């Protein structure tokens, strides 16, 4: 079984998910340390004004020195409610919004103490909506390099250089295509809202 190793991400960008579903197993790095300015706690959505970034706030402290499973989410502001309202505003007219919103909002509304647990719950939800194309596993220990069939893509995808990745752009009809054209590198949420069950075919380059 071939696997791909990637750090935890919150509703990963479409190019990342496209890379993931081309393997049989997703291995999530469970023994790294948190890194700032990454997709670990940030998602890119599409809205009336184009691409927008949303960051899940973390409790103050030296998160960058913390084991990823120990990083705590801050609820000083009701970010989860703000995010749910933003999703409703951005995707309320999307073809699959009504189908997806209830289960998604149940996850977001649980006030998870740890970023790791929230991201894993969202990974599982996305995988289920895509028809479970991969088996999700967690790394057992930290390894600098893998000698087996595991494709190591840890820290390969960066906020400022997604357009330079080695994955082809997944093209589909977006909610705001008629206003500002196609926007690439959005969260997997965007294509799920727009294409529903056909998302997996587009991610694999079949349709």
C-alpha positions in Angstrom: 0.0 0.0 0.0 1.4 3.4 -1.0 1.0 6.2 1.4 1.5 9.9 1.5 2.8 11.7 4.6 1.6 15.2 5.4 1.4 17.4 8.4 -2.0 18.1 9.9 -4.0 20.8 8.1 -7.4 22.4 8.6 -9.7 21.6 5.6 -6.6 21.2 3.3 -6.2 23.1 0.1 -7.4 21.4 -3.1 -3.9 20.6 -4.5 -3.1 18.9 -1.2 -6.2 16.8 -1.3 -5.6 16.0 -5.0 -2.2 14.6 -4.0 -3.7 12.7 -1.0 -6.4 10.9 -3.0 -3.9 9.6 -5.5 -2.6 7.3 -2.8 -4.3 4.5 -0.8 -3.2 5.8 2.7 -2.9 9.2 4.2 -0.3 9.2 7.0 -0.7 12.3 9.2 2.5 13.4 11.0 1.6 13.1 14.7 5.0 13.9 16.2 6.1 17.2 14.8 6.1 20.6 16.4 3.7 23.3 15.5 4.8 25.8 12.8 3.3 29.3 12.4 1.9 30.7 9.1 0.8 27.4 7.7 -2.3 25.5 6.7 -2.3 23.8 10.1 -4.8 26.4 11.3 -5.6 28.4 8.2 -8.0 27.9 5.4 -8.6 29.8 2.1 -12.3 30.4 1.2 -13.9 32.0 -1.9 -16.2 34.9 -1.4 -17.8 37.8 -3.1 -14.5 39.7 -3.0 -12.4 36.7 -4.0 -10.0 34.6 -2.0 -10.1 35.2 1.7 -8.0 33.7 4.5 -9.4 32.5 7.9 -7.2 31.5 10.8 -8.2 29.5 13.8 -6.9 31.4 16.8 -4.6 29.6 19.2 -4.0 30.2 22.9 -1.1 32.6 23.4 2.3 31.1 24.1 5.2 29.5 22.3 3.1 27.3 20.0 6.0 26.9 17.6 7.9 25.0 20.3 4.9 22.8 21.2 4.2 19.2 20.1 1.4 19.5 17.5 -1.0 17.5 19.6 -0.6 19.9 22.5 -1.6 23.1 20.7 -4.7 24.5 22.2 -7.4 26.5 20.4 -8.5 29.9 21.8 -12.2 30.7 22.2 -11.8 34.2 23.5 -13.7 35.2 20.4 -16.4 32.9 19.0 -14.3 32.2 15.9 -16.3 29.0 15.1 -19.5 30.9 14.9 -17.9 33.6 12.8 -16.5 30.9 10.5 -19.9 29.2 10.2 -21.5 32.5 9.3 -18.8 33.2 6.7 -19.3 29.7 5.2 -23.1 30.4 5.0 -22.5 33.8 3.3 -19.9 32.5 0.9 -21.5 29.1 0.0 -25.2 29.5 0.7 -26.0 29.4 -3.0 -23.6 26.5 -3.8 -25.3 23.4 -5.1 -24.2 21.1 -2.2 -24.3 23.6 0.7 -27.5 22.2 2.2 -26.3 18.7 2.0 -23.0 19.5 3.7 -23.6 22.2 6.2 -25.3 20.3 9.1 -22.5 17.7 9.6 -19.8 20.3 9.0 -21.3 22.7 11.5 -21.7 20.0 14.1 -17.9 19.5 14.0 -17.1 23.2 14.1 -19.5 23.9 16.9 -18.0 21.3 19.3 -15.4 23.8 20.7 -12.5 21.3 20.4 -9.7 22.1 23.0 -6.9 21.0 20.7 -6.2 21.9 17.1 -5.0 18.4 16.3 -8.4 16.9 17.3 -10.4 19.4 15.3 -8.2 18.9 12.2 -8.5 15.1 12.4 -12.3 15.3 12.8 -12.4 17.5 9.6 -10.0 15.1 7.8 -12.4 12.2 8.5 -15.4 14.2 7.5 -13.8 15.2 4.2 -12.7 11.6 3.5 -16.3 10.4 4.1 -17.8 13.0 1.8 -15.3 11.9 -0.9 -16.3 8.3 -0.6 -13.4 7.3 1.7 -10.8 7.1 -1.0 -8.0 6.8 1.5 -7.3 5.1 4.8 -6.2 7.7 7.4 -3.4 6.7 9.8 -1.2 8.5 12.2 2.6 8.3 12.3 3.8 6.2 15.2 7.1 8.2 15.7 8.9 11.0 14.1 11.3 10.1 11.3 13.5 12.5 9.4 13.2 10.3 6.3 11.2 7.3 5.1 12.8 4.5 3.1 9.6 2.6 2.2 6.9 3.5 -0.3 5.8 6.5 1.7 5.8 9.7 -0.2 7.0 12.4 2.2 5.3 15.7 1.6 5.7 17.2 5.0 6.0 21.0 4.8 5.9 20.8 1.0 2.8 23.0 0.7 3.3 26.6 1.8 0.9 29.6 2.1 2.9 31.8 -0.2 4.0 29.2 -2.8 1.0 27.0 -3.5 1.0 28.1 -7.2 4.5 26.6 -7.4 3.5 23.1 -6.3 3.9 20.1 -8.6 0.2 19.3 -8.7 -2.0 20.4 -11.7 -4.8 22.9 -11.0 -8.2 21.2 -10.4 -10.7 23.2 -12.4 -14.4 23.3 -11.7 -17.3 25.7 -11.7 -17.1 27.9 -8.6 -19.8 30.0 -6.9 -18.2 33.3 -7.9 -16.7 32.3 -11.2 -18.9 34.9 -13.1 -17.6 37.7 -10.8 -13.8 37.2 -10.6 -13.0 34.1 -12.6 -11.5 30.9 -11.4 -9.6 31.1 -8.0 -7.1 28.3 -7.4 -5.7 26.7 -4.2 -8.8 27.1 -2.1 -9.8 24.8 0.7 -11.3 21.4 -0.1 -14.5 22.9 1.2 -14.9 25.0 -1.9 -14.9 22.1 -4.4 -17.1 20.0 -2.1 -19.7 22.8 -1.9 -19.6 23.2 -5.7 -19.3 19.6 -7.0 -20.4 17.3 -4.2 -19.9 13.6 -5.0 -18.1 14.5 -8.3 -15.3 16.2 -6.3 -13.3 12.9 -6.0 -13.3 12.5 -9.8 -12.0 16.0 -10.3 -9.4 15.6 -7.6 -8.1 12.5 -9.3 -8.1 14.2 -12.8 -10.8 11.8 -14.1 -13.4 14.4 -14.8 
